[in-house]
Amino acid sequence: MSVEPRKHVRLPIGRGSLVTTTPSVRRDVTVLDGGGTHAASAEAGSAEAGSAQAGSAQAGSAVAGSDQLAVEEPLELRVAGEPIAVTMRTPGHDEELAAGFLYTEGVVPNGAALERVAHWHDASGRALPDVIEVRLREGATVDVGRARRAFYAASSCGVCGKTTIDSIRTKVGALTREQDSTTFSRERLYAMPAAMRPAQATFEHTGGLHAAALFAPDGTLVVLREDVGRHNATDKVIGHMLLAGRSLAGHALLVSGRAGFEIVQKAAVARIPLLAAISAPTSLAVDLAVELGVTLVGFLRPPRAVVYGHAWRVLGD
């Protein structure tokens, strides 16, 4: 079944670029067919298909078609009127992304510090889809320099430097059993990937997005977000809960792909007791999770998974 092209909205914005307000767009492509024929209804960007929407093609041919692509666009974040930085993301849930990032990077202490998170409006009153403004409540302050450094560190290779790690250890204490004694049965843990996949609507059309999903202890999917960056998807999930005034304690976070240092950091700051990944964790992710009391599960591919420390949170049937 073919996918209808999504509306591609082009607007002039502050930086003079063109922006897209939808998570995916269609582009013309040429498909190189290495063998056999394929159905005319196949989608090039489908997570399960590998051919473009075009007529049947013989082996060794090149066929013109179209492909549904995940969108990657810049987003500028402004705090109290001050431009902080620009990050690349998939459009959608930008308010959650901004709130989650500011919280997990320690720029704001909690959701109560945020008075309003919304797209910036220009002099004519038009909302700019690539600019988010964060207004703080009276009495709340933000170190703009620190916020800018957080953005820089999160997008640079130096994020795992000793200074950054020491800072995290200082501001985030280990999550102990006394603070959060939530446990997750193997049955419910193994059910999480199957619950996450159907909710990845844009991935189904493009095959090009990461996902982060938050689950309650009973296995209920609370919220799922997609983005070109797994750290962005994680920030969107955390920001969703933050803006809704809901606690992340007692929940499990599942991310597609690998689990890196930055995802463990965000889970620890948000006090999420269990982080699981479809693929492998990095060595630094494991070390930090063990130190900060986060149960880290890698290679969650039922009926098998690997638990890296604090395995007491994963119970038998």
N, C-alpha and C positions, 0 to 999 in steps of 0.2 A: 504494500500500500504506500503510495507516495505521500510525502509530507508537504503541506502547503507552505510556500515561502512566507517567512515572518516579515512584518513591516520593518523596513530599514529607515529610521528617522535620522535625517541629517540636519543639524542645527549649528549655527555659528556660536561659539562660546568664547570665554575669556582668553584662552590661549590660542584661538584661531584655528583649532583643529575641528574635525568632523566626528560626531559621536553617534553611537548606536545605543538605543534604549532597550533592546531585546537581547536575550542570552544567546541567540543563534541567528545566522543569516545564510542565504544561499549564494553560492558563487559558481561560475562556469568552470568546468574542469575537462581534462582529457584523460580517459581511462585506458591504461595499457592492459590488455587482456592476454594473459600468458597461456591460457588453455581452456578449451571447452566454450560453451555458451552460457549466458546468464539471462535471467528474466528481466524484462523491460521495467518491472516495478521495483527493482532493487535500488537501494539508496547507497551512494558512495560513503556517506558519513555514518551510516547505521552501525551500531555497536556489534551487530551480528552479521551484517552483509559487508561485502568488500567491493562492490561495483557501483558505478554511477547510474543515475536515472537516465537511461538511454535505451535505444533499441538493442536487440540481440547482436552479439559480436562474435566473430569466429576467433579461434586461437591465433595469437600473434597480431591482432588488430588493435587500432587505436580508435576509441569512440568518444565523441563529444557528449557531454552530459552536464549535470550540476551536482553540487555537494552541499550538504548542510554543515556549516562550520560553527564552532564555539567562538563567541565574541570575546576579544580581549581589548579593553579600552582603559584610558587613564582616568583616575578619580582624584580630584584635589580635595584635601581635607583642610578645613579652616576651623580653628578653635578660638572663640571669643573674637572673631573678626580677623584673626591672624592666620595667614596661610602657613600650614605646617609642612606639607610635602605632597607629592603626587605618587600614587601607587597604581599598578596595573591590576585590573580585576575584570570579572565578568559582570556586566550590568545586572542589577536586581538586588534588592535587600541592602542597598548601600548604607542606609541608616544603621542597620545591624552591624555591618562591617566596621563602620566608624566607631560605634560604641564598644564593640568587642575588642577592637585593636587598642583603643585608649585604655580599656580596663586591663587587658592581659599584659600590656606593656608597662603597667604601673603609672600611667599618666593621670588617671582618675582613680580614686579609691573604691568607688562603687557606683551603682546606677543612680543613687540619690543625688550625686553631684551634677547630673545631666538634667538641664531644664528642657532643652529642645534639641533634637537631632533631625535635620531635614535638608533637602536640597536648597541650595542658595538661590535667591531671587534677585534678578538684575533690577535696574532702575525702572523698567517698564512693568515689573511685577511678574515677569516670566521666570519659571523655575528652570535652572540650568542642570541638566541631567548628569553632568560630570563634576559637579562641585557640591560637597556636603559641608554644611555649617553646623558646628556644635556650640550651643549656648549653655553656659554654666549657671547653676543656681546661685543666688546671692550668698556670698561668703565663701564659695568654692573658688579655688585658684588652681592654675595650671602653669607649670614651668614650660614655657614655649620652647626653650632651648632643649630641654629634656625630651619633649615630644618629638622634636625634629631629629634628635639623636636616635630615638627609638625607631623611627621610620627608617633612618639610614642603616642602623644595625640590622633590622629585620630583613633588609634587602641586600645585604652585603655578605661577603664571605667571612667577615670577621665576627659574625654573630656568636660564634662559639669560642671567642677568646676568653682568657682567664678572668678578665675584669667583668665581663658580662655574666659569667657563671657565678662568680663570687657575689655579684649584685643580686642575682636570683636567690641564692642561698640565704642572703641576709634578709630579704623582704618576704620570702615565702618559707615558712616553717614546714617541717615534715607533717604530712597528714597521718595521724595515728589512728589505731583501732578505736581508741576512746572517743576521738572526734567524729569518726564516721565508720561505723561497723557494718555497713551495707555489704551483702554478699550476693553473688550472681551464680545461679546454677549453670552447669554445663549445657543443659538443654536450652536454656534461654540465651546463653552466650552463642551457641551454635546456630540459633535461629536468627541472629541479628543480620548477617550478610544477606540472607534471603529476603528479609523485610526491607533492607536498604535498597536493593537493586530496582524493584518496581517504582520506587519514588524518585529515581534519577531520570526525570523526563528529558532533560536536555542531553544527557549522556546518551540516551537511547537514540537520539537523532544525529548526534555528532561524534560520539566516541572520544570526545576531547576534553572532558571536565573531571575534576576530582570531586569527591563528596565527603561530607562529614555529617554524621547522624547521631542524635542524642536519644538514648533509651532509658526508660524507667526500669527499676529493679525487676518488675514483673514482665519485662520484655516489650512493653508498649513503645512504639516509635513516637517520640515527642515532637521532634523537628528534624528536618533534613535540609541542607543547603548545598548548592553546587557552585564551583568556581574554577577558573583556570589554575588557581593556586590552592593547594590543600590548606595552607595556613589561613588564607582568606575564607575558605569554606568553614574552617573551625571558628574564626572570629565571628562569622555571621551567625553560627549556631549559638555561641556564647552571648553575642549581642542581642539576639532574639530573646533569650531568657532574661538578660539584664534589663532591657527596655520594658519587658512585661512584669518586672519586679518579682521574678521567680528564682528560687535557689537552684543551683546546680549540684548541690550535695546529694549523694545517693544515686547518681546517674552514671551511665556508661557512655563513653564517646567512641564511635567507630569511624575510622577514616579509611578511604580507599587508598591503595598504594602503600607506601612505606610510612613508618613512624620516625620522624626526625626529632632532633633536639628541640626545635621551636614548638612542635606540637605538644611535647611533654611539658614544656614550660607553660604553655597556655592552659593545659589541663590542671597543672598544679596551682597556678594562680587562681583559677576558677573553682578550685577545690572539688574537682571531678575525681572520684576515687579509682575509676577503672578506664584505661585507654586501650583500645584494640585497633589493630591494623590488619588489612587483608594481606599485606606483604611484610617484609622484614623491618625490624627496627635497626637503628644505627647503634654503635657501641656507646656513644655519648648519651643517646636517648635512654638506653638501659641504665647506665650509671646514674643519670639524673633522676630517673623514675624510682630506682631503688632508694636513693638518698632522700627523696621528697615524699616517699610513702605512697606513690601511685602504682597500682597494679598494671603492668604493661603486658599486653597479649599480642604476640606477633603471629603471622602465618595463620590467621583465623580462616581456615578452609575446612569446614566440617567434613568428616568427623575428627579432624585433627587441629591442634593449636599448640603454641608454645608460650608458656607463662614465664615472664622474666621478673622474678621477685614478687613478694607479697602475694603469694599464691593462695593464701587463706581466704581471699575474697572470692575465689572460684571454687564452688562446692561440687560434690558429686551428685548424681541424681537421687 
